[in-house]
Amino acid sequence: MGSNQRNAWQACAFCGRRQMQGSITMSAAFERRTFAPGELIFKEGDPGDSLYVVESGRVCIWRGDSEHPTVIGRVETTGIFGEMAIFDRKPRMANATAEVESVLMRMPASVLRESLYGADPLLRQLVQLLIDNIRTMARRLDELETKLGSD
């Protein structure tokens, strides 16, 4: 496994201590892909089939239409994004676009879910609660933006 794959694996808080078993290796857990500036990584409503670790570059997480986006945040080197849809198996709640040329390590949902199933049940419940709260706040913000836009 290359040092970049090892660094990406170590950056993943839920997977950093995970022991890979059988024929699956850490290098096989990640798929590296380069995205050009402005290239869409995933869009709101897509299924959550993977999470991403930023090996290099910067990714913008945003909602709304591309002409008037509402930026939620930016993810830089060693940052992780796309995890919420994996945890709760709901569609993606935002878009992700490369702001500059970005090299991303993609981890399939199945690898993360396998790690989560081995985690303490209280920790899993806490993570689910946090995700539910974030989705509720996002929905309320959408409602507020709609209301303000119609006034």
C-alpha positions, 0 to 999 in steps of 0.5 A: 500500500502506498503512503498516500493510501495509508495516510488516507486510511489513518485520517478516517476516524472510524477506520484508523484502528480497524484490522482488515481481515481476509482477502480485503486489504487496506489498499483495496478499501480505497479507490483514488480519483482526481477531480478537475476544478468545478467537477461534481463529485456527487449531488444532493439526492444521490445514494450514499454509496461511499465516503471520501478522504481528501488526499490533496485539493479542496472540495466545496459542500453546498446546497441549492442550485448551482447559480445561487449555491448555499455553501455549507463548508469546505473540506481540505487535505485529510478531511472526510466528507460524504459519511452521513448518507452512509450512516443513516442510509438516506440520500445525500443532503448536499452537493460536493464539487472540487474547487481546485484539482483534488485527489480523493480517496473513495471508500465504499459504504460497505467498508465503513458499515463493517467498521461501525457494526463492530463499534460500541452500540452507544457510540452508534446511537450517538452518531445516529442522533447527531446525524438526525439533528444535522438533517433536521437543522438542514430541513429547517434552514431550507424552510426558512430560506423558502419563507424568506424568499417568498416575502 
